[in-house]
Amino acid sequence: MKNLIGLSTLAITIATTGVSGIGSVAQAQEVQYDPSAPRITDVDAYEDDHYINVYTGSHGPLSFITLTPPL
């Protein structure tokens, strides 16, 4: 019985010590980008076809686009 109380006390001590270290909160970061850079403006999907509209602005046509689907 003493072992059970000792182990319970130890577990609570470890748990409360660990929780106090989690107190940090992630902060949002401001995203900065060139507004004239090419960017995706619209996406659509119909069955197996996917359409992606890319705004290129004054950059003219793009020579290629690489798409990497999530795994």
PQR file of N, CA, C, O and H, with PARSE charges and radii, in Angstrom:
ATOM      1  N   MET A   1       0.818  -1.188   0.000 -0.4000 1.5000
ATOM      2  CA  MET A   1       0.000   0.000   0.000 -0.0000 2.0000
ATOM      3  C   MET A   1       0.862   1.253   0.000  0.5500 1.7000
ATOM      4  O   MET A   1       0.533   2.241  -0.656 -0.5500 1.4000
ATOM      5  N   LYS A   2       1.975   1.209   0.743 -0.4000 1.5000
ATOM      6  CA  LYS A   2       2.872   2.362   0.761 -0.0000 2.0000
ATOM      7  C   LYS A   2       3.475   2.597  -0.622  0.5500 1.7000
ATOM      8  O   LYS A   2       3.673   3.738  -1.037 -0.5500 1.4000
ATOM      9  H   LYS A   2       2.242   0.407   1.276  0.4000 1.0000
ATOM     10  N   ASN A   3       3.765   1.500  -1.333 -0.4000 1.5000
ATOM     11  CA  ASN A   3       4.322   1.630  -2.689 -0.0000 2.0000
ATOM     12  C   ASN A   3       3.315   2.292  -3.634  0.5500 1.7000
ATOM     13  O   ASN A   3       3.687   3.119  -4.467 -0.5500 1.4000
ATOM     14  H   ASN A   3       3.604   0.572  -0.996  0.4000 1.0000
ATOM     15  N   LEU A   4       2.050   1.926  -3.499 -0.4000 1.5000
ATOM     16  CA  LEU A   4       1.013   2.498  -4.357 -0.0000 2.0000
ATOM     17  C   LEU A   4       0.879   4.001  -4.097  0.5500 1.7000
ATOM     18  O   LEU A   4       0.782   4.789  -5.038 -0.5500 1.4000
ATOM     19  H   LEU A   4       1.748   1.254  -2.822  0.4000 1.0000
ATOM     20  N   ILE A   5       0.874   4.393  -2.832 -0.4000 1.5000
ATOM     21  CA  ILE A   5       0.782   5.811  -2.495 -0.0000 2.0000
ATOM     22  C   ILE A   5       2.032   6.552  -2.979  0.5500 1.7000
ATOM     23  O   ILE A   5       1.929   7.657  -3.513 -0.5500 1.4000
ATOM     24  H   ILE A   5       0.952   3.753  -2.067  0.4000 1.0000
ATOM     25  N   GLY A   6       3.201   5.952  -2.796 -0.4000 1.5000
ATOM     26  CA  GLY A   6       4.450   6.574  -3.233 -0.0000 2.0000
ATOM     27  C   GLY A   6       4.501   6.750  -4.740  0.5500 1.7000
ATOM     28  O   GLY A   6       4.906   7.800  -5.239 -0.5500 1.4000
ATOM     29  H   GLY A   6       3.285   5.055  -2.362  0.4000 1.0000
ATOM     30  N   LEU A   7       4.083   5.701  -5.470 -0.4000 1.5000
ATOM     31  CA  LEU A   7       4.081   5.785  -6.932 -0.0000 2.0000
ATOM     32  C   LEU A   7       3.042   6.797  -7.428  0.5500 1.7000
ATOM     33  O   LEU A   7       3.293   7.518  -8.394 -0.5500 1.4000
ATOM     34  H   LEU A   7       3.755   4.848  -5.064  0.4000 1.0000
ATOM     35  N   SER A   8       1.892   6.853  -6.780 -0.4000 1.5000
ATOM     36  CA  SER A   8       0.861   7.823  -7.165 -0.0000 2.0000
ATOM     37  C   SER A   8       1.359   9.244  -6.945  0.5500 1.7000
ATOM     38  O   SER A   8       1.153  10.118  -7.787 -0.5500 1.4000
ATOM     39  H   SER A   8       1.688   6.268  -5.995  0.4000 1.0000
ATOM     40  N   THR A   9       2.014   9.473  -5.814 -0.4000 1.5000
ATOM     41  CA  THR A   9       2.557  10.799  -5.518 -0.0000 2.0000
ATOM     42  C   THR A   9       3.625  11.176  -6.539  0.5500 1.7000
ATOM     43  O   THR A   9       3.669  12.313  -7.010 -0.5500 1.4000
ATOM     44  H   THR A   9       2.181   8.763  -5.130  0.4000 1.0000
ATOM     45  N   LEU A  10       4.481  10.223  -6.878 -0.4000 1.5000
ATOM     46  CA  LEU A  10       5.523  10.466  -7.869 -0.0000 2.0000
ATOM     47  C   LEU A  10       4.909  10.780  -9.231  0.5500 1.7000
ATOM     48  O   LEU A  10       5.370  11.692  -9.919 -0.5500 1.4000
ATOM     49  H   LEU A  10       4.445   9.300  -6.496  0.4000 1.0000
ATOM     50  N   ALA A  11       3.877  10.039  -9.628 -0.4000 1.5000
ATOM     51  CA  ALA A  11       3.226  10.263 -10.924 -0.0000 2.0000
ATOM     52  C   ALA A  11       2.583  11.649 -10.974  0.5500 1.7000
ATOM     53  O   ALA A  11       2.681  12.341 -11.988 -0.5500 1.4000
ATOM     54  H   ALA A  11       3.503   9.299  -9.070  0.4000 1.0000
ATOM     55  N   ILE A  12       1.932  12.056  -9.894 -0.4000 1.5000
ATOM     56  CA  ILE A  12       1.302  13.374  -9.853 -0.0000 2.0000
ATOM     57  C   ILE A  12       2.352  14.473  -9.909  0.5500 1.7000
ATOM     58  O   ILE A  12       2.161  15.486 -10.581 -0.5500 1.4000
ATOM     59  H   ILE A  12       1.852  11.494  -9.070  0.4000 1.0000
ATOM     60  N   THR A  13       3.456  14.276  -9.206 -0.4000 1.5000
ATOM     61  CA  THR A  13       4.536  15.262  -9.217 -0.0000 2.0000
ATOM     62  C   THR A  13       5.110  15.421 -10.625  0.5500 1.7000
ATOM     63  O   THR A  13       5.326  16.538 -11.095 -0.5500 1.4000
ATOM     64  H   THR A  13       3.611  13.453  -8.659  0.4000 1.0000
ATOM     65  N   ILE A  14       5.348  14.309 -11.280 -0.4000 1.5000
ATOM     66  CA  ILE A  14       5.890  14.355 -12.646 -0.0000 2.0000
ATOM     67  C   ILE A  14       4.892  15.014 -13.599  0.5500 1.7000
ATOM     68  O   ILE A  14       5.278  15.816 -14.449 -0.5500 1.4000
ATOM     69  H   ILE A  14       5.172  13.401 -10.898  0.4000 1.0000
ATOM     70  N   ALA A  15       3.603  14.672 -13.454 -0.4000 1.5000
ATOM     71  CA  ALA A  15       2.583  15.229 -14.342 -0.0000 2.0000
ATOM     72  C   ALA A  15       2.455  16.740 -14.164  0.5500 1.7000
ATOM     73  O   ALA A  15       2.360  17.465 -15.154 -0.5500 1.4000
ATOM     74  H   ALA A  15       3.290  14.020 -12.763  0.4000 1.0000
ATOM     75  N   THR A  16       2.452  17.226 -12.934 -0.4000 1.5000
ATOM     76  CA  THR A  16       2.302  18.659 -12.719 -0.0000 2.0000
ATOM     77  C   THR A  16       3.545  19.425 -13.130  0.5500 1.7000
ATOM     78  O   THR A  16       3.447  20.570 -13.570 -0.5500 1.4000
ATOM     79  H   THR A  16       2.529  16.637 -12.130  0.4000 1.0000
ATOM     80  N   THR A  17       4.709  18.814 -12.993 -0.4000 1.5000
ATOM     81  CA  THR A  17       5.945  19.460 -13.430 -0.0000 2.0000
ATOM     82  C   THR A  17       5.966  19.573 -14.946  0.5500 1.7000
ATOM     83  O   THR A  17       6.378  20.600 -15.486 -0.5500 1.4000
ATOM     84  H   THR A  17       4.789  17.883 -12.635  0.4000 1.0000
ATOM     85  N   GLY A  18       5.527  18.531 -15.636 -0.4000 1.5000
ATOM     86  CA  GLY A  18       5.494  18.543 -17.098 -0.0000 2.0000
ATOM     87  C   GLY A  18       4.499  19.534 -17.637  0.5500 1.7000
ATOM     88  O   GLY A  18       4.763  20.164 -18.662 -0.5500 1.4000
ATOM     89  H   GLY A  18       5.192  17.697 -15.198  0.4000 1.0000
ATOM     90  N   VAL A  19       3.358  19.698 -16.986 -0.4000 1.5000
ATOM     91  CA  VAL A  19       2.325  20.604 -17.463 -0.0000 2.0000
ATOM     92  C   VAL A  19       2.785  22.056 -17.375  0.5500 1.7000
ATOM     93  O   VAL A  19       2.446  22.854 -18.249 -0.5500 1.4000
ATOM     94  H   VAL A  19       3.144  19.187 -16.154  0.4000 1.0000
ATOM     95  N   SER A  20       3.535  22.416 -16.363 -0.4000 1.5000
ATOM     96  CA  SER A  20       3.982  23.801 -16.234 -0.0000 2.0000
ATOM     97  C   SER A  20       4.945  24.189 -17.353  0.5500 1.7000
ATOM     98  O   SER A  20       5.041  25.368 -17.695 -0.5500 1.4000
ATOM     99  H   SER A  20       3.811  21.769 -15.653  0.4000 1.0000
ATOM    100  N   GLY A  21       5.652  23.232 -17.924 -0.4000 1.5000
ATOM    101  CA  GLY A  21       6.569  23.527 -19.019 -0.0000 2.0000
ATOM    102  C   GLY A  21       5.866  23.708 -20.349  0.5500 1.7000
ATOM    103  O   GLY A  21       6.478  24.177 -21.308 -0.5500 1.4000
ATOM    104  H   GLY A  21       5.574  22.275 -17.646  0.4000 1.0000
ATOM    105  N   ILE A  22       4.586  23.344 -20.428 -0.4000 1.5000
ATOM    106  CA  ILE A  22       3.834  23.428 -21.673 -0.0000 2.0000
ATOM    107  C   ILE A  22       3.198  24.808 -21.837  0.5500 1.7000
ATOM    108  O   ILE A  22       2.525  25.050 -22.839 -0.5500 1.4000
ATOM    109  H   ILE A  22       4.089  22.963 -19.649  0.4000 1.0000
ATOM    110  N   GLY A  23       3.389  25.693 -20.906 -0.4000 1.5000
ATOM    111  CA  GLY A  23       2.738  26.984 -20.887 -0.0000 2.0000
ATOM    112  C   GLY A  23       2.986  27.881 -22.070  0.5500 1.7000
ATOM    113  O   GLY A  23       2.249  28.851 -22.243 -0.5500 1.4000
ATOM    114  H   GLY A  23       3.936  25.496 -20.092  0.4000 1.0000
ATOM    115  N   SER A  24       3.984  27.619 -22.900 -0.4000 1.5000
ATOM    116  CA  SER A  24       4.252  28.505 -24.033 -0.0000 2.0000
ATOM    117  C   SER A  24       3.160  28.353 -25.089  0.5500 1.7000
ATOM    118  O   SER A  24       2.658  27.255 -25.330 -0.5500 1.4000
ATOM    119  H   SER A  24       4.583  26.831 -22.759  0.4000 1.0000
ATOM    120  N   VAL A  25       2.800  29.477 -25.715 -0.4000 1.5000
ATOM    121  CA  VAL A  25       1.743  29.500 -26.722 -0.0000 2.0000
ATOM    122  C   VAL A  25       2.359  29.914 -28.049  0.5500 1.7000
ATOM    123  O   VAL A  25       3.150  30.855 -28.109 -0.5500 1.4000
ATOM    124  H   VAL A  25       3.208  30.369 -25.519  0.4000 1.0000
ATOM    125  N   ALA A  26       1.996  29.212 -29.106 -0.4000 1.5000
ATOM    126  CA  ALA A  26       2.500  29.557 -30.435 -0.0000 2.0000
ATOM    127  C   ALA A  26       1.948  30.915 -30.851  0.5500 1.7000
ATOM    128  O   ALA A  26       0.784  31.223 -30.591 -0.5500 1.4000
ATOM    129  H   ALA A  26       1.353  28.447 -29.058  0.4000 1.0000
ATOM    130  N   GLN A  27       2.769  31.713 -31.486 -0.4000 1.5000
ATOM    131  CA  GLN A  27       2.349  33.032 -31.944 -0.0000 2.0000
ATOM    132  C   GLN A  27       2.282  33.043 -33.463  0.5500 1.7000
ATOM    133  O   GLN A  27       3.111  32.433 -34.139 -0.5500 1.4000
ATOM    134  H   GLN A  27       3.714  31.463 -31.697  0.4000 1.0000
ATOM    135  N   ALA A  28       1.294  33.737 -33.984 -0.4000 1.5000
ATOM    136  CA  ALA A  28       1.147  33.851 -35.430 -0.0000 2.0000
ATOM    137  C   ALA A  28       2.277  34.696 -36.003  0.5500 1.7000
ATOM    138  O   ALA A  28       2.736  35.655 -35.382 -0.5500 1.4000
ATOM    139  H   ALA A  28       0.621  34.232 -33.434  0.4000 1.0000
ATOM    140  N   GLN A  29       2.710  34.324 -37.188 -0.4000 1.5000
ATOM    141  CA  GLN A  29       3.761  35.077 -37.859 -0.0000 2.0000
ATOM    142  C   GLN A  29       3.159  35.799 -39.058  0.5500 1.7000
ATOM    143  O   GLN A  29       2.327  35.242 -39.774 -0.5500 1.4000
ATOM    144  H   GLN A  29       2.338  33.545 -37.693  0.4000 1.0000
ATOM    145  N   GLU A  30       3.577  37.020 -39.268 -0.4000 1.5000
ATOM    146  CA  GLU A  30       3.100  37.784 -40.411 -0.0000 2.0000
ATOM    147  C   GLU A  30       3.763  37.251 -41.675  0.5500 1.7000
ATOM    148  O   GLU A  30       4.983  37.099 -41.731 -0.5500 1.4000
ATOM    149  H   GLU A  30       4.253  37.472 -38.686  0.4000 1.0000
ATOM    150  N   VAL A  31       2.955  36.971 -42.677 -0.4000 1.5000
ATOM    151  CA  VAL A  31       3.468  36.462 -43.944 -0.0000 2.0000
ATOM    152  C   VAL A  31       3.723  37.637 -44.871  0.5500 1.7000
ATOM    153  O   VAL A  31       2.831  38.448 -45.117 -0.5500 1.4000
ATOM    154  H   VAL A  31       1.963  37.094 -42.632  0.4000 1.0000
ATOM    155  N   GLN A  32       4.931  37.724 -45.377 -0.4000 1.5000
ATOM    156  CA  GLN A  32       5.267  38.787 -46.316 -0.0000 2.0000
ATOM    157  C   GLN A  32       5.595  38.156 -47.667  0.5500 1.7000
ATOM    158  O   GLN A  32       6.364  37.198 -47.744 -0.5500 1.4000
ATOM    159  H   GLN A  32       5.655  37.065 -45.177  0.4000 1.0000
ATOM    160  N   TYR A  33       5.013  38.694 -48.712 -0.4000 1.5000
ATOM    161  CA  TYR A  33       5.280  38.195 -50.054 -0.0000 2.0000
ATOM    162  C   TYR A  33       5.156  39.334 -51.040  0.5500 1.7000
ATOM    163  O   TYR A  33       4.589  40.384 -50.740 -0.5500 1.4000
ATOM    164  H   TYR A  33       4.388  39.472 -48.649  0.4000 1.0000
ATOM    165  N   ASP A  34       5.694  39.107 -52.213 -0.4000 1.5000
ATOM    166  CA  ASP A  34       5.623  40.092 -53.283 -0.0000 2.0000
ATOM    167  C   ASP A  34       4.242  39.978 -53.935  0.5500 1.7000
ATOM    168  O   ASP A  34       3.934  38.938 -54.517 -0.5500 1.4000
ATOM    169  H   ASP A  34       6.154  38.253 -52.457  0.4000 1.0000
ATOM    170  N   PRO A  35       3.404  41.012 -53.854 -0.5600 1.5000
ATOM    171  CA  PRO A  35       2.054  40.919 -54.413  0.2800 2.0000
ATOM    172  C   PRO A  35       2.034  40.711 -55.924  0.5500 1.7000
ATOM    173  O   PRO A  35       1.019  40.273 -56.465 -0.5500 1.4000
ATOM    174  N   SER A  36       3.118  41.010 -56.609 -0.4000 1.5000
ATOM    175  CA  SER A  36       3.136  40.796 -58.052 -0.0000 2.0000
ATOM    176  C   SER A  36       3.664  39.409 -58.421  0.5500 1.7000
ATOM    177  O   SER A  36       3.701  39.064 -59.602 -0.5500 1.4000
ATOM    178  H   SER A  36       3.943  41.366 -56.169  0.4000 1.0000
ATOM    179  N   ALA A  37       4.069  38.613 -57.439 -0.4000 1.5000
ATOM    180  CA  ALA A  37       4.589  37.265 -57.710 -0.0000 2.0000
ATOM    181  C   ALA A  37       3.451  36.345 -58.148  0.5500 1.7000
ATOM    182  O   ALA A  37       2.314  36.529 -57.715 -0.5500 1.4000
ATOM    183  H   ALA A  37       4.039  38.893 -56.480  0.4000 1.0000
ATOM    184  N   PRO A  38       3.738  35.358 -59.000 -0.5600 1.5000
ATOM    185  CA  PRO A  38       2.695  34.403 -59.406  0.2800 2.0000
ATOM    186  C   PRO A  38       2.097  33.711 -58.183  0.5500 1.7000
ATOM    187  O   PRO A  38       2.812  33.354 -57.248 -0.5500 1.4000
ATOM    188  N   ARG A  39       0.774  33.525 -58.204 -0.4000 1.5000
ATOM    189  CA  ARG A  39       0.108  32.863 -57.088 -0.0000 2.0000
ATOM    190  C   ARG A  39      -1.177  32.201 -57.570  0.5500 1.7000
ATOM    191  O   ARG A  39      -1.738  32.588 -58.595 -0.5500 1.4000
ATOM    192  H   ARG A  39       0.193  33.815 -58.964  0.4000 1.0000
ATOM    193  N   ILE A  40      -1.631  31.214 -56.833 -0.4000 1.5000
ATOM    194  CA  ILE A  40      -2.870  30.508 -57.164 -0.0000 2.0000
ATOM    195  C   ILE A  40      -4.041  31.409 -56.794  0.5500 1.7000
ATOM    196  O   ILE A  40      -4.131  31.893 -55.665 -0.5500 1.4000
ATOM    197  H   ILE A  40      -1.175  30.900 -56.000  0.4000 1.0000
ATOM    198  N   THR A  41      -4.940  31.632 -57.754 -0.4000 1.5000
ATOM    199  CA  THR A  41      -6.096  32.477 -57.497 -0.0000 2.0000
ATOM    200  C   THR A  41      -7.388  31.688 -57.358  0.5500 1.7000
ATOM    201  O   THR A  41      -8.329  32.163 -56.721 -0.5500 1.4000
ATOM    202  H   THR A  41      -4.867  31.239 -58.671  0.4000 1.0000
ATOM    203  N   ASP A  42      -7.458  30.486 -57.940 -0.4000 1.5000
ATOM    204  CA  ASP A  42      -8.688  29.703 -57.886 -0.0000 2.0000
ATOM    205  C   ASP A  42      -8.374  28.242 -58.171  0.5500 1.7000
ATOM    206  O   ASP A  42      -7.470  27.936 -58.949 -0.5500 1.4000
ATOM    207  H   ASP A  42      -6.693  30.100 -58.457  0.4000 1.0000
ATOM    208  N   VAL A  43      -9.111  27.355 -57.552 -0.4000 1.5000
ATOM    209  CA  VAL A  43      -8.978  25.926 -57.827 -0.0000 2.0000
ATOM    210  C   VAL A  43     -10.372  25.319 -57.937  0.5500 1.7000
ATOM    211  O   VAL A  43     -11.290  25.716 -57.219 -0.5500 1.4000
ATOM    212  H   VAL A  43      -9.845  27.603 -56.920  0.4000 1.0000
ATOM    213  N   ASP A  44     -10.521  24.368 -58.829 -0.4000 1.5000
ATOM    214  CA  ASP A  44     -11.774  23.636 -59.013 -0.0000 2.0000
ATOM    215  C   ASP A  44     -11.450  22.179 -59.285  0.5500 1.7000
ATOM    216  O   ASP A  44     -10.376  21.852 -59.791 -0.5500 1.4000
ATOM    217  H   ASP A  44      -9.776  24.045 -59.412  0.4000 1.0000
ATOM    218  N   ALA A  45     -12.384  21.313 -58.947 -0.4000 1.5000
ATOM    219  CA  ALA A  45     -12.212  19.894 -59.228 -0.0000 2.0000
ATOM    220  C   ALA A  45     -13.540  19.323 -59.695  0.5500 1.7000
ATOM    221  O   ALA A  45     -14.577  19.555 -59.073 -0.5500 1.4000
ATOM    222  H   ALA A  45     -13.257  21.579 -58.536  0.4000 1.0000
ATOM    223  N   TYR A  46     -13.507  18.581 -60.785 -0.4000 1.5000
ATOM    224  CA  TYR A  46     -14.658  17.891 -61.328 -0.0000 2.0000
ATOM    225  C   TYR A  46     -14.252  16.450 -61.580  0.5500 1.7000
ATOM    226  O   TYR A  46     -13.477  16.156 -62.490 -0.5500 1.4000
ATOM    227  H   TYR A  46     -12.665  18.393 -61.291  0.4000 1.0000
ATOM    228  N   GLU A  47     -14.789  15.554 -60.756 -0.4000 1.5000
ATOM    229  CA  GLU A  47     -14.445  14.136 -60.806 -0.0000 2.0000
ATOM    230  C   GLU A  47     -12.928  13.972 -60.729  0.5500 1.7000
ATOM    231  O   GLU A  47     -12.334  14.285 -59.697 -0.5500 1.4000
ATOM    232  H   GLU A  47     -15.419  15.793 -60.017  0.4000 1.0000
ATOM    233  N   ASP A  48     -12.291  13.492 -61.787 -0.4000 1.5000
ATOM    234  CA  ASP A  48     -10.836  13.274 -61.759 -0.0000 2.0000
ATOM    235  C   ASP A  48     -10.048  14.446 -62.336  0.5500 1.7000
ATOM    236  O   ASP A  48      -8.819  14.388 -62.384 -0.5500 1.4000
ATOM    237  H   ASP A  48     -12.773  13.237 -62.625  0.4000 1.0000
ATOM    238  N   ASP A  49     -10.719  15.506 -62.774 -0.4000 1.5000
ATOM    239  CA  ASP A  49     -10.035  16.663 -63.354 -0.0000 2.0000
ATOM    240  C   ASP A  49      -9.898  17.771 -62.316  0.5500 1.7000
ATOM    241  O   ASP A  49     -10.845  18.073 -61.590 -0.5500 1.4000
ATOM    242  H   ASP A  49     -11.717  15.553 -62.735  0.4000 1.0000
ATOM    243  N   HIS A  50      -8.722  18.368 -62.252 -0.4000 1.5000
ATOM    244  CA  HIS A  50      -8.454  19.461 -61.330 -0.0000 2.0000
ATOM    245  C   HIS A  50      -7.981  20.664 -62.136  0.5500 1.7000
ATOM    246  O   HIS A  50      -7.134  20.535 -63.019 -0.5500 1.4000
ATOM    247  H   HIS A  50      -7.952  18.122 -62.842  0.4000 1.0000
ATOM    248  N   TYR A  51      -8.535  21.836 -61.825 -0.4000 1.5000
ATOM    249  CA  TYR A  51      -8.188  23.057 -62.526 -0.0000 2.0000
ATOM    250  C   TYR A  51      -7.600  24.055 -61.528  0.5500 1.7000
ATOM    251  O   TYR A  51      -8.175  24.300 -60.467 -0.5500 1.4000
ATOM    252  H   TYR A  51      -9.224  21.941 -61.107  0.4000 1.0000
ATOM    253  N   ILE A  52      -6.464  24.618 -61.878 -0.4000 1.5000
ATOM    254  CA  ILE A  52      -5.784  25.569 -61.013 -0.0000 2.0000
ATOM    255  C   ILE A  52      -5.515  26.833 -61.829  0.5500 1.7000
ATOM    256  O   ILE A  52      -4.836  26.775 -62.854 -0.5500 1.4000
ATOM    257  H   ILE A  52      -5.998  24.419 -62.740  0.4000 1.0000
ATOM    258  N   ASN A  53      -6.037  27.960 -61.384 -0.4000 1.5000
ATOM    259  CA  ASN A  53      -5.767  29.240 -62.033 -0.0000 2.0000
ATOM    260  C   ASN A  53      -4.630  29.923 -61.301  0.5500 1.7000
ATOM    261  O   ASN A  53      -4.667  30.085 -60.081 -0.5500 1.4000
ATOM    262  H   ASN A  53      -6.589  28.007 -60.551  0.4000 1.0000
ATOM    263  N   VAL A  54      -3.624  30.321 -62.055 -0.4000 1.5000
ATOM    264  CA  VAL A  54      -2.453  30.978 -61.484 -0.0000 2.0000
ATOM    265  C   VAL A  54      -2.350  32.385 -62.049  0.5500 1.7000
ATOM    266  O   VAL A  54      -2.306  32.567 -63.266 -0.5500 1.4000
ATOM    267  H   VAL A  54      -3.594  30.190 -63.046  0.4000 1.0000
ATOM    268  N   TYR A  55      -2.311  33.386 -61.166 -0.4000 1.5000
ATOM    269  CA  TYR A  55      -2.128  34.778 -61.570 -0.0000 2.0000
ATOM    270  C   TYR A  55      -0.635  35.024 -61.728  0.5500 1.7000
ATOM    271  O   TYR A  55       0.139  34.788 -60.800 -0.5500 1.4000
ATOM    272  H   TYR A  55      -2.346  33.238 -60.178  0.4000 1.0000
ATOM    273  N   THR A  56      -0.231  35.497 -62.899 -0.4000 1.5000
ATOM    274  CA  THR A  56       1.189  35.750 -63.140 -0.0000 2.0000
ATOM    275  C   THR A  56       1.505  37.235 -63.230  0.5500 1.7000
ATOM    276  O   THR A  56       2.675  37.617 -63.231 -0.5500 1.4000
ATOM    277  H   THR A  56      -0.860  35.689 -63.653  0.4000 1.0000
ATOM    278  N   GLY A  57       0.472  38.082 -63.307 -0.4000 1.5000
ATOM    279  CA  GLY A  57       0.709  39.523 -63.355 -0.0000 2.0000
ATOM    280  C   GLY A  57       1.570  39.910 -64.538  0.5500 1.7000
ATOM    281  O   GLY A  57       1.355  39.442 -65.656 -0.5500 1.4000
ATOM    282  H   GLY A  57      -0.479  37.771 -63.306  0.4000 1.0000
ATOM    283  N   SER A  58       2.536  40.759 -64.288 -0.4000 1.5000
ATOM    284  CA  SER A  58       3.411  41.236 -65.364 -0.0000 2.0000
ATOM    285  C   SER A  58       4.541  40.259 -65.665  0.5500 1.7000
ATOM    286  O   SER A  58       5.385  40.547 -66.513 -0.5500 1.4000
ATOM    287  H   SER A  58       2.711  41.138 -63.380  0.4000 1.0000
ATOM    288  N   HIS A  59       4.576  39.122 -64.997 -0.4000 1.5000
ATOM    289  CA  HIS A  59       5.648  38.142 -65.221 -0.0000 2.0000
ATOM    290  C   HIS A  59       5.465  37.353 -66.508  0.5500 1.7000
ATOM    291  O   HIS A  59       6.399  36.690 -66.958 -0.5500 1.4000
ATOM    292  H   HIS A  59       3.890  38.888 -64.308  0.4000 1.0000
ATOM    293  N   GLY A  60       4.293  37.410 -67.103 -0.4000 1.5000
ATOM    294  CA  GLY A  60       4.053  36.681 -68.339 -0.0000 2.0000
ATOM    295  C   GLY A  60       3.790  35.211 -68.062  0.5500 1.7000
ATOM    296  O   GLY A  60       3.618  34.817 -66.908 -0.5500 1.4000
ATOM    297  H   GLY A  60       3.535  37.949 -66.737  0.4000 1.0000
ATOM    298  N   PRO A  61       3.756  34.390 -69.119 -0.5600 1.5000
ATOM    299  CA  PRO A  61       3.458  32.966 -68.929  0.2800 2.0000
ATOM    300  C   PRO A  61       4.574  32.257 -68.157  0.5500 1.7000
ATOM    301  O   PRO A  61       5.749  32.613 -68.258 -0.5500 1.4000
ATOM    302  N   LEU A  62       4.177  31.257 -67.393 -0.4000 1.5000
ATOM    303  CA  LEU A  62       5.153  30.460 -66.649 -0.0000 2.0000
ATOM    304  C   LEU A  62       5.702  29.357 -67.536  0.5500 1.7000
ATOM    305  O   LEU A  62       4.991  28.845 -68.401 -0.5500 1.4000
ATOM    306  H   LEU A  62       3.223  30.968 -67.311  0.4000 1.0000
ATOM    307  N   SER A  63       6.950  28.990 -67.334 -0.4000 1.5000
ATOM    308  CA  SER A  63       7.538  27.910 -68.120 -0.0000 2.0000
ATOM    309  C   SER A  63       7.160  26.543 -67.558  0.5500 1.7000
ATOM    310  O   SER A  63       7.089  25.569 -68.308 -0.5500 1.4000
ATOM    311  H   SER A  63       7.528  29.406 -66.632  0.4000 1.0000
ATOM    312  N   PHE A  64       6.912  26.455 -66.235 -0.4000 1.5000
ATOM    313  CA  PHE A  64       6.456  25.197 -65.643 -0.0000 2.0000
ATOM    314  C   PHE A  64       5.882  25.461 -64.252  0.5500 1.7000
ATOM    315  O   PHE A  64       6.150  26.491 -63.634 -0.5500 1.4000
ATOM    316  H   PHE A  64       6.969  27.246 -65.626  0.4000 1.0000
ATOM    317  N   ILE A  65       5.102  24.519 -63.787 -0.4000 1.5000
ATOM    318  CA  ILE A  65       4.577  24.536 -62.425 -0.0000 2.0000
ATOM    319  C   ILE A  65       4.773  23.135 -61.862  0.5500 1.7000
ATOM    320  O   ILE A  65       4.454  22.149 -62.527 -0.5500 1.4000
ATOM    321  H   ILE A  65       4.885  23.682 -64.289  0.4000 1.0000
ATOM    322  N   THR A  66       5.287  23.041 -60.666 -0.4000 1.5000
ATOM    323  CA  THR A  66       5.459  21.756 -60.002 -0.0000 2.0000
ATOM    324  C   THR A  66       4.423  21.624 -58.903  0.5500 1.7000
ATOM    325  O   THR A  66       4.359  22.469 -58.010 -0.5500 1.4000
ATOM    326  H   THR A  66       5.547  23.842 -60.126  0.4000 1.0000
ATOM    327  N   LEU A  67       3.609  20.574 -58.955 -0.4000 1.5000
ATOM    328  CA  LEU A  67       2.609  20.306 -57.923 -0.0000 2.0000
ATOM    329  C   LEU A  67       3.028  19.057 -57.166  0.5500 1.7000
ATOM    330  O   LEU A  67       3.344  18.026 -57.759 -0.5500 1.4000
ATOM    331  H   LEU A  67       3.662  19.888 -59.680  0.4000 1.0000
ATOM    332  N   THR A  68       3.025  19.169 -55.864 -0.4000 1.5000
ATOM    333  CA  THR A  68       3.376  18.017 -55.023 -0.0000 2.0000
ATOM    334  C   THR A  68       2.165  17.697 -54.141  0.5500 1.7000
ATOM    335  O   THR A  68       1.898  18.417 -53.179 -0.5500 1.4000
ATOM    336  H   THR A  68       2.768  20.006 -55.381  0.4000 1.0000
ATOM    337  N   PRO A  69       1.441  16.637 -54.454 -0.5600 1.5000
ATOM    338  CA  PRO A  69       0.262  16.287 -53.640  0.2800 2.0000
ATOM    339  C   PRO A  69       0.698  15.766 -52.275  0.5500 1.7000
ATOM    340  O   PRO A  69       1.771  15.175 -52.159 -0.5500 1.4000
ATOM    341  N   PRO A  70      -0.108  15.974 -51.250 -0.5600 1.5000
ATOM    342  CA  PRO A  70       0.224  15.451 -49.927  0.2800 2.0000
ATOM    343  C   PRO A  70       0.207  13.921 -49.944  0.5500 1.7000
ATOM    344  O   PRO A  70      -0.544  13.304 -50.698 -0.5500 1.4000
ATOM    345  N   LEU A  71       1.026  13.340 -49.122 -0.4000 1.5000
ATOM    346  CA  LEU A  71       1.075  11.868 -49.063 -0.0000 2.0000
ATOM    347  C   LEU A  71       0.038  11.327 -48.144  0.5500 1.7000
ATOM    348  O   LEU A  71      -0.064  10.112 -47.974 -0.5500 1.4000
ATOM    349  H   LEU A  71       1.637  13.841 -48.509  0.4000 1.0000
TER
END
